[in-house]
Amino acid sequence: MSSTRSSKSTSRLSALGAAALALFLVSSDAVPFAGLVSPPRFELRAKPGEVLHQVLDIGNDASIPDEFAISTADWLLNAKGGVEFEEALQPGSCRPWVRIERHKVSMQPRGVRKFRFEVHVPEGAPAQECRFAIMVEKAAPTAPQVSAGNIQFPLEGRIGVIVYVAVGEVAPRLELRGVGLREFNGQLTPAATFHNSGKSHGRPEGVLEGRDASGKSYEFVVSPFPILPGETRAVALWPQEGPDKKMPKLVYPVRLHGTIEWDGGKQEIDSTLAGAPQVKAGSS
């Protein structure tokens, strides 16, 4: 397998809905692209000296052949909850451990193929969480083409598959810092703020029961947004959508109760939200 490459580039996207979907970026230098990748992320464990062998599926959703470029990148979550990718090797990066099958793959129309990558954890590696991304993008720009009477309009951008590797005995250690209102997508939303003092990311999850001042009851779904080691971050408590698929308009104050859980812990919630504006989401 070939080793990873490094080049200067940074891309961003909102990560609020990235838990179950491949990360799709739109950048100013992007080229027409109609790629699909599965799964959207890997959460792996390894011991020092171990080699992990993994496979992802890459698809071409266009009706014409194409060629995709594959690389790796470092990434972080910014204060607004967006993912920032950096192709230049960052300090402390574990990307030198990564081997990918090849840097370019030819794709048939509507085709899907397997793509292999490996993580070679060094002997004596300290307990840590290794994080990187497998990037999939179009190998070279081409103009939209006509096929069977239909003009192809592939999206511009690239896909980043997030990979976590927990090396040794590492775990998240989440601490609830408070429940209140935070701004998500320009709208004040119930949220829980956590600090992670552990050595790996944590994902809070659960469903809380709530009742607003009008007497209506709602279920509030805890966003499984990753909280990285050392971060303090707010995660949304989304009120269940109504039959019209619109977010319900809450009448404050709203009382919430129930349990938020994560790997290695849980926290009982019994809070009343007065509805006063507070700071924006994602402060750290």
Helices and strands as residue ranges (DSSP letters): E 2-3, E 10-14, E 23-25, E 32-33, E 35-38, E 41-46, E 51-60, E 66-77, E 82-86, G 95-97, E 98-100, E 104-107, E 112-120, E 128-138, E 146-147, E 150-151, E 155-156, E 158-167, E 174-184, E 187-196, E 207-211, E 217-222, E 232-239, E 254-262, E 265-273
